[in-house]
Amino acid sequence: MLYGYIIIMSSILILIGYSIGRRIGIKEGIEKGKALNSILFKQKSYYSNTCPICKTNHDKN
């Protein structure tokens, strides 16, 4: 009987740890994605010589 309670409690603790870790991982992934997206956006506008605000093309002369 005691082993059943131990198994149930350990299963519950593992599931709680998994759910907390998953939520933390998702939040970190979203923040890293936002940072990477801004870097890629700047890189794209730099190489295409296009202003991201007014969409005009600026040639390097």
PyMOL Python script that loads the backbone (N, CA, C, O; Angstrom):
from pymol import cmd

cmd.read_pdbstr("""\
ATOM      1  N   MET A   1       0.824  -1.197   0.000  1.00  0.00           N
ATOM      2  CA  MET A   1       0.000   0.000   0.000  1.00  0.00           C
ATOM      3  C   MET A   1       0.865   1.256   0.000  1.00  0.00           C
ATOM      4  O   MET A   1       0.557   2.231  -0.686  1.00  0.00           O
ATOM      5  N   LEU A   2       1.941   1.227   0.767  1.00  0.00           N
ATOM      6  CA  LEU A   2       2.832   2.380   0.847  1.00  0.00           C
ATOM      7  C   LEU A   2       3.514   2.646  -0.498  1.00  0.00           C
ATOM      8  O   LEU A   2       3.726   3.796  -0.883  1.00  0.00           O
ATOM      9  N   TYR A   3       3.855   1.561  -1.208  1.00  0.00           N
ATOM     10  CA  TYR A   3       4.506   1.727  -2.506  1.00  0.00           C
ATOM     11  C   TYR A   3       3.573   2.395  -3.518  1.00  0.00           C
ATOM     12  O   TYR A   3       4.029   3.147  -4.379  1.00  0.00           O
ATOM     13  N   GLY A   4       2.312   2.133  -3.421  1.00  0.00           N
ATOM     14  CA  GLY A   4       1.343   2.773  -4.309  1.00  0.00           C
ATOM     15  C   GLY A   4       1.303   4.274  -4.113  1.00  0.00           C
ATOM     16  O   GLY A   4       1.242   5.031  -5.082  1.00  0.00           O
ATOM     17  N   TYR A   5       1.338   4.712  -2.849  1.00  0.00           N
ATOM     18  CA  TYR A   5       1.356   6.158  -2.576  1.00  0.00           C
ATOM     19  C   TYR A   5       2.647   6.803  -3.058  1.00  0.00           C
ATOM     20  O   TYR A   5       2.646   7.922  -3.571  1.00  0.00           O
ATOM     21  N   ILE A   6       3.731   6.092  -2.888  1.00  0.00           N
ATOM     22  CA  ILE A   6       5.027   6.623  -3.341  1.00  0.00           C
ATOM     23  C   ILE A   6       5.043   6.754  -4.860  1.00  0.00           C
ATOM     24  O   ILE A   6       5.529   7.755  -5.386  1.00  0.00           O
ATOM     25  N   ILE A   7       4.529   5.779  -5.555  1.00  0.00           N
ATOM     26  CA  ILE A   7       4.479   5.835  -7.026  1.00  0.00           C
ATOM     27  C   ILE A   7       3.568   6.959  -7.488  1.00  0.00           C
ATOM     28  O   ILE A   7       3.913   7.693  -8.413  1.00  0.00           O
ATOM     29  N   ILE A   8       2.420   7.103  -6.862  1.00  0.00           N
ATOM     30  CA  ILE A   8       1.481   8.171  -7.242  1.00  0.00           C
ATOM     31  C   ILE A   8       2.095   9.542  -6.981  1.00  0.00           C
ATOM     32  O   ILE A   8       2.005  10.425  -7.833  1.00  0.00           O
ATOM     33  N   MET A   9       2.714   9.735  -5.827  1.00  0.00           N
ATOM     34  CA  MET A   9       3.310  11.035  -5.492  1.00  0.00           C
ATOM     35  C   MET A   9       4.483  11.356  -6.408  1.00  0.00           C
ATOM     36  O   MET A   9       4.637  12.501  -6.833  1.00  0.00           O
ATOM     37  N   SER A  10       5.319  10.356  -6.722  1.00  0.00           N
ATOM     38  CA  SER A  10       6.443  10.614  -7.617  1.00  0.00           C
ATOM     39  C   SER A  10       5.953  10.932  -9.028  1.00  0.00           C
ATOM     40  O   SER A  10       6.538  11.776  -9.707  1.00  0.00           O
ATOM     41  N   SER A  11       4.900  10.274  -9.469  1.00  0.00           N
ATOM     42  CA  SER A  11       4.339  10.570 -10.790  1.00  0.00           C
ATOM     43  C   SER A  11       3.789  11.992 -10.843  1.00  0.00           C
ATOM     44  O   SER A  11       3.984  12.702 -11.830  1.00  0.00           O
ATOM     45  N   ILE A  12       3.111  12.399  -9.795  1.00  0.00           N
ATOM     46  CA  ILE A  12       2.564  13.759  -9.741  1.00  0.00           C
ATOM     47  C   ILE A  12       3.692  14.785  -9.748  1.00  0.00           C
ATOM     48  O   ILE A  12       3.608  15.790 -10.455  1.00  0.00           O
ATOM     49  N   LEU A  13       4.750  14.543  -8.967  1.00  0.00           N
ATOM     50  CA  LEU A  13       5.876  15.479  -8.924  1.00  0.00           C
ATOM     51  C   LEU A  13       6.591  15.559 -10.269  1.00  0.00           C
ATOM     52  O   LEU A  13       7.010  16.638 -10.688  1.00  0.00           O
ATOM     53  N   ILE A  14       6.730  14.426 -10.941  1.00  0.00           N
ATOM     54  CA  ILE A  14       7.363  14.435 -12.264  1.00  0.00           C
ATOM     55  C   ILE A  14       6.519  15.223 -13.254  1.00  0.00           C
ATOM     56  O   ILE A  14       7.066  15.996 -14.041  1.00  0.00           O
ATOM     57  N   LEU A  15       5.214  15.051 -13.238  1.00  0.00           N
ATOM     58  CA  LEU A  15       4.333  15.788 -14.153  1.00  0.00           C
ATOM     59  C   LEU A  15       4.338  17.283 -13.857  1.00  0.00           C
ATOM     60  O   LEU A  15       4.307  18.095 -14.782  1.00  0.00           O
ATOM     61  N   ILE A  16       4.375  17.655 -12.583  1.00  0.00           N
ATOM     62  CA  ILE A  16       4.441  19.078 -12.224  1.00  0.00           C
ATOM     63  C   ILE A  16       5.760  19.678 -12.708  1.00  0.00           C
ATOM     64  O   ILE A  16       5.779  20.772 -13.273  1.00  0.00           O
ATOM     65  N   GLY A  17       6.853  18.963 -12.487  1.00  0.00           N
ATOM     66  CA  GLY A  17       8.162  19.447 -12.956  1.00  0.00           C
ATOM     67  C   GLY A  17       8.221  19.576 -14.462  1.00  0.00           C
ATOM     68  O   GLY A  17       8.784  20.535 -14.990  1.00  0.00           O
ATOM     69  N   TYR A  18       7.642  18.615 -15.149  1.00  0.00           N
ATOM     70  CA  TYR A  18       7.606  18.669 -16.612  1.00  0.00           C
ATOM     71  C   TYR A  18       6.815  19.876 -17.102  1.00  0.00           C
ATOM     72  O   TYR A  18       7.258  20.581 -18.009  1.00  0.00           O
ATOM     73  N   SER A  19       5.653  20.118 -16.511  1.00  0.00           N
ATOM     74  CA  SER A  19       4.817  21.229 -16.976  1.00  0.00           C
ATOM     75  C   SER A  19       5.471  22.578 -16.680  1.00  0.00           C
ATOM     76  O   SER A  19       5.391  23.494 -17.499  1.00  0.00           O
ATOM     77  N   ILE A  20       6.110  22.709 -15.531  1.00  0.00           N
ATOM     78  CA  ILE A  20       6.791  23.969 -15.209  1.00  0.00           C
ATOM     79  C   ILE A  20       7.970  24.189 -16.159  1.00  0.00           C
ATOM     80  O   ILE A  20       8.157  25.292 -16.673  1.00  0.00           O
ATOM     81  N   GLY A  21       8.758  23.146 -16.389  1.00  0.00           N
ATOM     82  CA  GLY A  21       9.894  23.253 -17.305  1.00  0.00           C
ATOM     83  C   GLY A  21       9.474  23.567 -18.726  1.00  0.00           C
ATOM     84  O   GLY A  21      10.145  24.321 -19.431  1.00  0.00           O
ATOM     85  N   ARG A  22       8.369  22.991 -19.142  1.00  0.00           N
ATOM     86  CA  ARG A  22       7.870  23.257 -20.497  1.00  0.00           C
ATOM     87  C   ARG A  22       7.465  24.717 -20.655  1.00  0.00           C
ATOM     88  O   ARG A  22       7.782  25.343 -21.666  1.00  0.00           O
ATOM     89  N   ARG A  23       6.773  25.258 -19.669  1.00  0.00           N
ATOM     90  CA  ARG A  23       6.341  26.659 -19.752  1.00  0.00           C
ATOM     91  C   ARG A  23       7.521  27.606 -19.735  1.00  0.00           C
ATOM     92  O   ARG A  23       7.533  28.594 -20.468  1.00  0.00           O
ATOM     93  N   ILE A  24       8.511  27.319 -18.912  1.00  0.00           N
ATOM     94  CA  ILE A  24       9.710  28.157 -18.879  1.00  0.00           C
ATOM     95  C   ILE A  24      10.442  28.078 -20.217  1.00  0.00           C
ATOM     96  O   ILE A  24      10.915  29.092 -20.730  1.00  0.00           O
ATOM     97  N   GLY A  25      10.533  26.879 -20.778  1.00  0.00           N
ATOM     98  CA  GLY A  25      11.199  26.699 -22.068  1.00  0.00           C
ATOM     99  C   GLY A  25      10.491  27.425 -23.194  1.00  0.00           C
ATOM    100  O   GLY A  25      11.141  27.987 -24.076  1.00  0.00           O
ATOM    101  N   ILE A  26       9.182  27.421 -23.176  1.00  0.00           N
ATOM    102  CA  ILE A  26       8.422  28.116 -24.217  1.00  0.00           C
ATOM    103  C   ILE A  26       8.648  29.618 -24.124  1.00  0.00           C
ATOM    104  O   ILE A  26       8.815  30.281 -25.148  1.00  0.00           O
ATOM    105  N   LYS A  27       8.654  30.164 -22.913  1.00  0.00           N
ATOM    106  CA  LYS A  27       8.887  31.601 -22.741  1.00  0.00           C
ATOM    107  C   LYS A  27      10.285  31.989 -23.206  1.00  0.00           C
ATOM    108  O   LYS A  27      10.453  33.012 -23.869  1.00  0.00           O
ATOM    109  N   GLU A  28      11.291  31.183 -22.865  1.00  0.00           N
ATOM    110  CA  GLU A  28      12.654  31.472 -23.312  1.00  0.00           C
ATOM    111  C   GLU A  28      12.757  31.371 -24.824  1.00  0.00           C
ATOM    112  O   GLU A  28      13.440  32.181 -25.452  1.00  0.00           O
ATOM    113  N   GLY A  29      12.099  30.402 -25.410  1.00  0.00           N
ATOM    114  CA  GLY A  29      12.135  30.238 -26.858  1.00  0.00           C
ATOM    115  C   GLY A  29      11.499  31.407 -27.586  1.00  0.00           C
ATOM    116  O   GLY A  29      11.989  31.827 -28.634  1.00  0.00           O
ATOM    117  N   ILE A  30      10.422  31.933 -27.044  1.00  0.00           N
ATOM    118  CA  ILE A  30       9.770  33.089 -27.664  1.00  0.00           C
ATOM    119  C   ILE A  30      10.682  34.310 -27.593  1.00  0.00           C
ATOM    120  O   ILE A  30      10.793  35.056 -28.566  1.00  0.00           O
ATOM    121  N   GLU A  31      11.337  34.521 -26.448  1.00  0.00           N
ATOM    122  CA  GLU A  31      12.243  35.661 -26.316  1.00  0.00           C
ATOM    123  C   GLU A  31      13.439  35.530 -27.252  1.00  0.00           C
ATOM    124  O   GLU A  31      13.850  36.517 -27.863  1.00  0.00           O
ATOM    125  N   LYS A  32      14.004  34.334 -27.375  1.00  0.00           N
ATOM    126  CA  LYS A  32      15.125  34.134 -28.299  1.00  0.00           C
ATOM    127  C   LYS A  32      14.676  34.331 -29.744  1.00  0.00           C
ATOM    128  O   LYS A  32      15.422  34.877 -30.557  1.00  0.00           O
ATOM    129  N   GLY A  33      13.470  33.891 -30.065  1.00  0.00           N
ATOM    130  CA  GLY A  33      12.943  34.077 -31.411  1.00  0.00           C
ATOM    131  C   GLY A  33      12.741  35.541 -31.753  1.00  0.00           C
ATOM    132  O   GLY A  33      13.015  35.960 -32.878  1.00  0.00           O
ATOM    133  N   LYS A  34      12.260  36.325 -30.788  1.00  0.00           N
ATOM    134  CA  LYS A  34      12.090  37.759 -31.025  1.00  0.00           C
ATOM    135  C   LYS A  34      13.429  38.436 -31.255  1.00  0.00           C
ATOM    136  O   LYS A  34      13.549  39.291 -32.132  1.00  0.00           O
ATOM    137  N   ALA A  35      14.438  38.063 -30.474  1.00  0.00           N
ATOM    138  CA  ALA A  35      15.771  38.651 -30.642  1.00  0.00           C
ATOM    139  C   ALA A  35      16.356  38.278 -31.996  1.00  0.00           C
ATOM    140  O   ALA A  35      16.923  39.128 -32.682  1.00  0.00           O
ATOM    141  N   LEU A  36      16.225  37.024 -32.381  1.00  0.00           N
ATOM    142  CA  LEU A  36      16.760  36.578 -33.660  1.00  0.00           C
ATOM    143  C   LEU A  36      16.017  37.218 -34.817  1.00  0.00           C
ATOM    144  O   LEU A  36      16.629  37.552 -35.831  1.00  0.00           O
ATOM    145  N   ASN A  37      14.718  37.395 -34.688  1.00  0.00           N
ATOM    146  CA  ASN A  37      13.924  38.004 -35.740  1.00  0.00           C
ATOM    147  C   ASN A  37      14.356  39.439 -35.987  1.00  0.00           C
ATOM    148  O   ASN A  37      14.442  39.864 -37.139  1.00  0.00           O
ATOM    149  N   SER A  38      14.632  40.197 -34.929  1.00  0.00           N
ATOM    150  CA  SER A  38      15.051  41.587 -35.120  1.00  0.00           C
ATOM    151  C   SER A  38      16.416  41.658 -35.783  1.00  0.00           C
ATOM    152  O   SER A  38      16.661  42.545 -36.601  1.00  0.00           O
ATOM    153  N   ILE A  39      17.313  40.729 -35.439  1.00  0.00           N
ATOM    154  CA  ILE A  39      18.631  40.708 -36.070  1.00  0.00           C
ATOM    155  C   ILE A  39      18.501  40.359 -37.544  1.00  0.00           C
ATOM    156  O   ILE A  39      19.133  41.001 -38.382  1.00  0.00           O
ATOM    157  N   LEU A  40      17.703  39.365 -37.876  1.00  0.00           N
ATOM    158  CA  LEU A  40      17.518  38.982 -39.278  1.00  0.00           C
ATOM    159  C   LEU A  40      16.832  40.086 -40.076  1.00  0.00           C
ATOM    160  O   LEU A  40      17.136  40.284 -41.253  1.00  0.00           O
ATOM    161  N   PHE A  41      15.906  40.807 -39.438  1.00  0.00           N
ATOM    162  CA  PHE A  41      15.228  41.914 -40.105  1.00  0.00           C
ATOM    163  C   PHE A  41      16.229  43.020 -40.454  1.00  0.00           C
ATOM    164  O   PHE A  41      16.198  43.563 -41.559  1.00  0.00           O
ATOM    165  N   LYS A  42      17.104  43.347 -39.523  1.00  0.00           N
ATOM    166  CA  LYS A  42      18.129  44.366 -39.777  1.00  0.00           C
ATOM    167  C   LYS A  42      19.103  43.911 -40.861  1.00  0.00           C
ATOM    168  O   LYS A  42      19.503  44.700 -41.717  1.00  0.00           O
ATOM    169  N   GLN A  43      19.479  42.646 -40.817  1.00  0.00           N
ATOM    170  CA  GLN A  43      20.401  42.112 -41.812  1.00  0.00           C
ATOM    171  C   GLN A  43      19.772  42.133 -43.205  1.00  0.00           C
ATOM    172  O   GLN A  43      20.445  42.463 -44.181  1.00  0.00           O
ATOM    173  N   LYS A  44      18.514  41.790 -43.303  1.00  0.00           N
ATOM    174  CA  LYS A  44      17.822  41.780 -44.592  1.00  0.00           C
ATOM    175  C   LYS A  44      17.730  43.193 -45.168  1.00  0.00           C
ATOM    176  O   LYS A  44      17.966  43.396 -46.359  1.00  0.00           O
ATOM    177  N   SER A  45      17.387  44.171 -44.324  1.00  0.00           N
ATOM    178  CA  SER A  45      17.284  45.539 -44.823  1.00  0.00           C
ATOM    179  C   SER A  45      18.656  46.094 -45.184  1.00  0.00           C
ATOM    180  O   SER A  45      18.761  46.930 -46.081  1.00  0.00           O
ATOM    181  N   TYR A  46      19.713  45.644 -44.502  1.00  0.00           N
ATOM    182  CA  TYR A  46      21.064  46.110 -44.814  1.00  0.00           C
ATOM    183  C   TYR A  46      21.509  45.595 -46.177  1.00  0.00           C
ATOM    184  O   TYR A  46      22.020  46.363 -46.992  1.00  0.00           O
ATOM    185  N   TYR A  47      21.321  44.304 -46.431  1.00  0.00           N
ATOM    186  CA  TYR A  47      21.787  43.732 -47.688  1.00  0.00           C
ATOM    187  C   TYR A  47      20.911  44.098 -48.878  1.00  0.00           C
ATOM    188  O   TYR A  47      21.394  44.102 -50.010  1.00  0.00           O
ATOM    189  N   SER A  48      19.657  44.400 -48.656  1.00  0.00           N
ATOM    190  CA  SER A  48      18.800  44.775 -49.776  1.00  0.00           C
ATOM    191  C   SER A  48      18.788  46.279 -50.016  1.00  0.00           C
ATOM    192  O   SER A  48      18.175  46.747 -50.975  1.00  0.00           O
ATOM    193  N   ASN A  49      19.470  47.050 -49.141  1.00  0.00           N
ATOM    194  CA  ASN A  49      19.546  48.515 -49.247  1.00  0.00           C
ATOM    195  C   ASN A  49      18.161  49.156 -49.291  1.00  0.00           C
ATOM    196  O   ASN A  49      17.944  50.134 -50.006  1.00  0.00           O
ATOM    197  N   THR A  50      17.243  48.606 -48.534  1.00  0.00           N
ATOM    198  CA  THR A  50      15.885  49.106 -48.499  1.00  0.00           C
ATOM    199  C   THR A  50      15.560  49.598 -47.095  1.00  0.00           C
ATOM    200  O   THR A  50      15.858  48.931 -46.103  1.00  0.00           O
ATOM    201  N   CYS A  51      14.947  50.771 -47.027  1.00  0.00           N
ATOM    202  CA  CYS A  51      14.530  51.315 -45.744  1.00  0.00           C
ATOM    203  C   CYS A  51      13.310  50.530 -45.251  1.00  0.00           C
ATOM    204  O   CYS A  51      12.330  50.399 -45.985  1.00  0.00           O
ATOM    205  N   PRO A  52      13.353  50.007 -44.023  1.00  0.00           N
ATOM    206  CA  PRO A  52      12.222  49.218 -43.547  1.00  0.00           C
ATOM    207  C   PRO A  52      10.986  50.057 -43.230  1.00  0.00           C
ATOM    208  O   PRO A  52       9.887  49.513 -43.113  1.00  0.00           O
ATOM    209  N   ILE A  53      11.147  51.360 -43.090  1.00  0.00           N
ATOM    210  CA  ILE A  53      10.012  52.219 -42.749  1.00  0.00           C
ATOM    211  C   ILE A  53       9.291  52.702 -44.005  1.00  0.00           C
ATOM    212  O   ILE A  53       8.078  52.542 -44.135  1.00  0.00           O
ATOM    213  N   CYS A  54      10.050  53.294 -44.930  1.00  0.00           N
ATOM    214  CA  CYS A  54       9.403  53.876 -46.112  1.00  0.00           C
ATOM    215  C   CYS A  54       9.523  53.002 -47.354  1.00  0.00           C
ATOM    216  O   CYS A  54       8.941  53.333 -48.387  1.00  0.00           O
ATOM    217  N   LYS A  55      10.259  51.898 -47.285  1.00  0.00           N
ATOM    218  CA  LYS A  55      10.410  50.925 -48.378  1.00  0.00           C
ATOM    219  C   LYS A  55      11.052  51.512 -49.638  1.00  0.00           C
ATOM    220  O   LYS A  55      10.799  51.045 -50.748  1.00  0.00           O
ATOM    221  N   THR A  56      11.882  52.539 -49.453  1.00  0.00           N
ATOM    222  CA  THR A  56      12.613  53.073 -50.610  1.00  0.00           C
ATOM    223  C   THR A  56      13.955  52.397 -50.724  1.00  0.00           C
ATOM    224  O   THR A  56      14.541  51.979 -49.726  1.00  0.00           O
ATOM    225  N   ASN A  57      14.436  52.291 -51.934  1.00  0.00           N
ATOM    226  CA  ASN A  57      15.703  51.646 -52.195  1.00  0.00           C
ATOM    227  C   ASN A  57      16.813  52.699 -52.191  1.00  0.00           C
ATOM    228  O   ASN A  57      16.715  53.717 -52.877  1.00  0.00           O
ATOM    229  N   HIS A  58      17.860  52.448 -51.420  1.00  0.00           N
ATOM    230  CA  HIS A  58      18.992  53.363 -51.326  1.00  0.00           C
ATOM    231  C   HIS A  58      20.223  52.655 -51.868  1.00  0.00           C
ATOM    232  O   HIS A  58      20.701  51.677 -51.294  1.00  0.00           O
ATOM    233  N   ASP A  59      20.725  53.168 -52.984  1.00  0.00           N
ATOM    234  CA  ASP A  59      21.923  52.565 -53.577  1.00  0.00           C
ATOM    235  C   ASP A  59      23.160  53.121 -52.918  1.00  0.00           C
ATOM    236  O   ASP A  59      23.224  54.298 -52.562  1.00  0.00           O
ATOM    237  N   LYS A  60      24.145  52.251 -52.761  1.00  0.00           N
ATOM    238  CA  LYS A  60      25.437  52.694 -52.210  1.00  0.00           C
ATOM    239  C   LYS A  60      26.288  53.207 -53.367  1.00  0.00           C
ATOM    240  O   LYS A  60      26.730  52.423 -54.208  1.00  0.00           O
ATOM    241  N   ASN A  61      26.515  54.493 -53.414  1.00  0.00           N
ATOM    242  CA  ASN A  61      27.335  55.076 -54.486  1.00  0.00           C
ATOM    243  C   ASN A  61      28.575  55.676 -53.925  1.00  0.00           C
ATOM    244  O   ASN A  61      29.393  56.215 -54.671  1.00  0.00           O
TER     245      ASN A  61
END
""", "prot")
cmd.dss("prot")
cmd.show_as("cartoon", "prot")
cmd.util.cbc("prot")
cmd.orient("prot")
